[in-house]
């Protein structure tokens, strides 16, 4: 697979806004009982720290939004939230994030999995 470099626009955005950027993504955790949990991870880029996360078997847009609210109490919300275009980030999620004053930057899943911009 050929790796394409980031566009100048995306690279510029990441360079200028990394202080105000948080990323979220799901990963799967299989259990010994043959169950699969989805874990939502929230990563604060300025200090590269993982913030509170959520784990569930059946994620919904509402339960996906709650860790964002928990991670940023009061007025500590970041300016931008970087995420993929997964359908789990539905209307309730987008509405909650917008209500917190967070702008969304959406990337294709392929870019995130290849580690682009990291």
DAHUPE-V153790 format. One record per residue. N is the residue number from 1. RES is the residue in one letter. D_FIRST is the distance of its C-alpha to the first C-alpha in Angstrom with 2 decimals. Layout:
n:N res:RES d_first:D_FIRST
n:N res:RES d_first:D_FIRST
//
This chain:
n:1 res:X d_first:0.00
n:2 res:X d_first:3.78
n:3 res:X d_first:6.42
n:4 res:X d_first:9.43
n:5 res:X d_first:12.78
n:6 res:X d_first:15.37
n:7 res:X d_first:17.88
n:8 res:X d_first:21.24
n:9 res:X d_first:22.90
n:10 res:X d_first:20.81
n:11 res:X d_first:21.00
n:12 res:X d_first:24.71
n:13 res:X d_first:25.29
n:14 res:X d_first:23.84
n:15 res:X d_first:25.78
n:16 res:X d_first:29.01
n:17 res:X d_first:29.02
n:18 res:X d_first:27.65
n:19 res:X d_first:31.30
n:20 res:X d_first:31.68
n:21 res:X d_first:28.36
n:22 res:X d_first:27.82
n:23 res:X d_first:24.69
n:24 res:X d_first:24.87
n:25 res:X d_first:22.63
n:26 res:X d_first:23.26
n:27 res:X d_first:22.28
n:28 res:X d_first:23.80
n:29 res:X d_first:26.42
n:30 res:X d_first:27.57
n:31 res:X d_first:31.21
n:32 res:X d_first:33.33
n:33 res:X d_first:35.07
n:34 res:X d_first:31.91
n:35 res:X d_first:31.70
n:36 res:X d_first:28.64
n:37 res:X d_first:29.23
n:38 res:X d_first:27.12
n:39 res:X d_first:27.55
n:40 res:X d_first:27.39
n:41 res:X d_first:26.84
n:42 res:X d_first:28.14
n:43 res:X d_first:27.03
n:44 res:X d_first:29.25
n:45 res:X d_first:27.34
n:46 res:X d_first:30.35
n:47 res:X d_first:31.22
n:48 res:X d_first:28.06
n:49 res:X d_first:30.21
n:50 res:X d_first:29.73
n:51 res:X d_first:32.40
n:52 res:X d_first:34.10
n:53 res:X d_first:31.86
n:54 res:X d_first:32.49
n:55 res:X d_first:31.79
n:56 res:X d_first:32.48
n:57 res:X d_first:31.85
n:58 res:X d_first:32.12
n:59 res:X d_first:31.08
n:60 res:X d_first:32.69
n:61 res:X d_first:32.39
n:62 res:X d_first:35.75
n:63 res:X d_first:34.97
n:64 res:X d_first:31.68
n:65 res:X d_first:33.74
n:66 res:X d_first:36.36
n:67 res:X d_first:34.42
n:68 res:X d_first:33.82
n:69 res:X d_first:37.58
n:70 res:X d_first:38.38
n:71 res:X d_first:36.10
n:72 res:X d_first:37.76
n:73 res:X d_first:41.51
n:74 res:X d_first:43.92
n:75 res:X d_first:42.43
n:76 res:X d_first:39.58
n:77 res:X d_first:36.72
n:78 res:X d_first:33.84
n:79 res:X d_first:33.39
n:80 res:X d_first:29.80
n:81 res:X d_first:27.80
n:82 res:X d_first:24.00
n:83 res:X d_first:22.58
n:84 res:X d_first:20.09
n:85 res:X d_first:21.34
n:86 res:X d_first:22.30
n:87 res:X d_first:25.48
n:88 res:X d_first:27.33
n:89 res:X d_first:27.99
n:90 res:X d_first:30.59
n:91 res:X d_first:33.69
n:92 res:X d_first:35.70
n:93 res:X d_first:32.94
n:94 res:X d_first:32.49
n:95 res:X d_first:36.29
n:96 res:X d_first:36.87
n:97 res:X d_first:34.36
n:98 res:X d_first:35.84
n:99 res:X d_first:39.30
n:100 res:X d_first:38.46
n:101 res:X d_first:37.61
n:102 res:X d_first:33.91
n:103 res:X d_first:31.52
n:104 res:X d_first:28.18
n:105 res:X d_first:24.85
n:106 res:X d_first:22.33
n:107 res:X d_first:18.56
n:108 res:X d_first:15.97
n:109 res:X d_first:15.01
n:110 res:X d_first:11.26
n:111 res:X d_first:12.38
n:112 res:X d_first:14.77
n:113 res:X d_first:12.78
n:114 res:X d_first:10.31
n:115 res:X d_first:13.68
n:116 res:X d_first:13.88
n:117 res:X d_first:17.45
n:118 res:X d_first:18.48
//
